[in-house]
Amino acid sequence: MDNIKNYFFLLSALGLLAVLLFIASLMIGSAGTGFSGMRVMFDQVGPEVFSVIMKEIRLPRAILGFTVGASLGAAGAALQGYLRNPLAEPGVIGVSTAAALGAVIAIYTGLSVVMPLALPLMAIGGSLIVIFLLQTIAGSGNVATLILAGVAISSLCGALTSLALNLSENPFASLEIVFWLLGSITDRSMSHVWLSTPFIVIGWLFLAASSRSLDVLSLGEETAVSLGVNLSRIRILVISGTALCIGACTAIAGVIGFVGLIVPHLMRPLVGHQPSRLLPASALAGGSLLLCADIMVRLINFDTELKLGVVTALIGGPFFLILILRLKVSHKT
């Protein structure tokens, strides 16, 4: 009973933190609207410029900051539970690189200039193709087959992305591709929110549906099968949920790494090793982390705003190395 109370207290604290960071994201920026801007949101009164800033710039940015972070956190927790590998994260099955390749093709061919929504649509298309390829290649195989298929797809998509950069004759297109790959939620509109939300929500539902089965799978595949768990169903739910979430997020925000790796590890000591508990905690913590990182890039005073993917990489890289060293020490002991 105490564990359940502690768990719900943790979720409540994470939820409150996310709300506070969401409000802070609406208030903080170069325009300095503060509480006046918040009044515009609810009272529909105030300077027209405040209304534009709040509704067209900051609100979509705050929504995407939370939904992208929550998706990365939940997908990372689900993959670590399914693969039973603490170093797993969404990029391991190639979804991020496939979505990035789709967006790069839209930029390279000029479709993103003719139709701005072509970029997110092609990125989401790339992630959906990966779902089909993974299900076809992995079939009824084991986890190792899935990981190898994901690594192969990721390598191929990365090579094709580099090829597009290499062959691009337009330096402006190359620069746009590079900046997009760095990851950011700046200058996003409500159109991006409405486009990505259906895919993200469906992905969340798939991951949530897999959580109870992942609890049993943590006991081992043979034990899970003996208890009536359908391994093929879990694979479909986890892969499809991850691909939909990460594909939609990459389509809108570019490549933002390490959140899916860091957040589950931070939450696991607090909730235990049950994926059904880790998933919602990782989602709330992931949303809070990305909102916090996005606020940081606005507060840090540089000539140009830091890209969100750069900040998460600077935080995640050292964390990843420390994690590897800890695992190495634990295996020796």
FENTACOR-V372087 format. One record per helix or strand. SS is the DSSP state (H for helix, E for strand). FROM is the first residue (numbers start at 1). TO is the last residue. If there is no record, write none. Layout:
ss->{SS/SS}
from->{FROM/FROM}
to->{TO/TO}
This chain:
ss->{H/H/H/H/H/H/H/H/H/H/H/H/H/H/H}
from->{2/34/48/90/95/111/117/143/171/190/221/231/259/275/308}
to->{27/43/83/93/109/114/138/167/182/217/226/253/271/299/332}
